[in-house]
Amino acid sequence: MPEWASSWVDDFLIVPLVLSLAGWIQSAFILRKPYYWKKSAVVGTALFFGIAFELIIPNYNQAFTSDKMDILVYLLGAFAFYLIQTFVKKRIE
């Protein structure tokens, strides 16, 4: 696996995975209907991960390395998630 892939695939996938799991829990147990994330929540989640794991935590834990490019990758994953969610929503409705 290329080095860029091993360092960015997890950052690209974390926002879609977290939002998919949280949305599934909302749909299955709370709302009992499909749940779709607002754009602001998707972007906010990506920014939260970026700020927490790239700016704050590396200052307190040497096991974490700060890479500002990862913030862009979190946002790209969020963008892909939002596009797919919008496509699925339009197909269902």
ChimeraX attribute file (.defattr): number of C-alpha atoms within 10 A of each C-alpha:
attribute: neighborCount
match mode: 1-to-1
recipient: residues
	/A:1	5
	/A:2	6
	/A:3	7
	/A:4	8
	/A:5	11
	/A:6	10
	/A:7	11
	/A:8	14
	/A:9	14
	/A:10	15
	/A:11	23
	/A:12	24
	/A:13	17
	/A:14	18
	/A:15	27
	/A:16	23
	/A:17	15
	/A:18	12
	/A:19	19
	/A:20	17
	/A:21	12
	/A:22	14
	/A:23	17
	/A:24	18
	/A:25	14
	/A:26	16
	/A:27	15
	/A:28	13
	/A:29	9
	/A:30	11
	/A:31	12
	/A:32	11
	/A:33	11
	/A:34	12
	/A:35	18
	/A:36	17
	/A:37	15
	/A:38	11
	/A:39	14
	/A:40	9
	/A:41	12
	/A:42	20
	/A:43	18
	/A:44	14
	/A:45	20
	/A:46	26
	/A:47	18
	/A:48	15
	/A:49	18
	/A:50	23
	/A:51	15
	/A:52	13
	/A:53	20
	/A:54	19
	/A:55	17
	/A:56	13
	/A:57	15
	/A:58	15
	/A:59	13
	/A:60	9
	/A:61	9
	/A:62	9
	/A:63	8
	/A:64	14
	/A:65	13
	/A:66	17
	/A:67	13
	/A:68	13
	/A:69	11
	/A:70	20
	/A:71	23
	/A:72	16
	/A:73	21
	/A:74	26
	/A:75	22
	/A:76	18
	/A:77	24
	/A:78	27
	/A:79	19
	/A:80	15
	/A:81	21
	/A:82	20
	/A:83	13
	/A:84	13
	/A:85	17
	/A:86	15
	/A:87	11
	/A:88	12
	/A:89	13
	/A:90	9
	/A:91	8
	/A:92	7
	/A:93	5
